Amino acid sequence: MAKKNTAQQLPEASVAHFVTHNDVQWSSDVVGDLAPSSFAVYIRVLRQNWRQGTVACKGRADVSYSTRKPWKQKGTGRARAGSLRSPIWRKGGVTFGPQPRTQTLKVSQSLKKNVLKALFLNKLKQQRVIALDHAFGDDVIKTSAAFNLLKQAGLHTAKIILLVATHDYQMQLSFANLPNVKMYLFDQPNAYTLSHGDYWVYLKKDSDSFKQMVDAWL
């Protein structure tokens, strides 16, 4: 049985263009072989370093209570008690509870580059890197215009990773409210975010910025 082609078939005379090795001036001999463990390690490092580490609770030394003894040691018939802050009492301190901490993991720059390069080459092979040849009108910010552009390209139902220039506020605001679009600046992408999109999309006028981004992964 022939293998089914999963690449998106764009409409004729579309504004979309499949990016190839020639567009980014990469040799077709560049390979992106990567051990699955390398990708897993990099993702684990990213997610660990994104944690705030601000969770905390009060121990018996932090609870706001008096230090007086609740009742005398003997003669009451009750169990002896020395502090209202005891962890076994209601509103007492927590035993061995979580405290704020910072746990930072690191990976080598070569591993980062290899993971990102492998992701990019895999998207190129599947024809899932697309440049849109379109220019928005002056000072026109419309979500409908952005949606129509994706619809014309046949991408309005796909999960899109949209790469935009820092200064291009018009494009950023136009695509901001589309639920299937995740927007990132050219200096923001990482393996976790890039792997969660069906397509990588950018405007053709930003080709130099895109090439500069992927060249850093070689």
Secondary structure, 3 states (H helix, E strand, C coil): CCCCCCCCCCCCCCCEEECCCCCCCCCCCCCCCCCHHHHHHHHHHHHHHHCCCCCCCCCCCCCCCCCCCCCCCCCCCCCCCCCCCCCCCCCCCCCCCCCCCCCCCCCCHHHHHHHHHHHHHHHHHCCCEEEECCCCCCCCCCHHHHHHHHHHCCCCCCCEEEEECCCCHHHHHHHCCCCCEEEEECCCCCHHHHCCCCEEEEEHHHHHHHHHHHHCCC
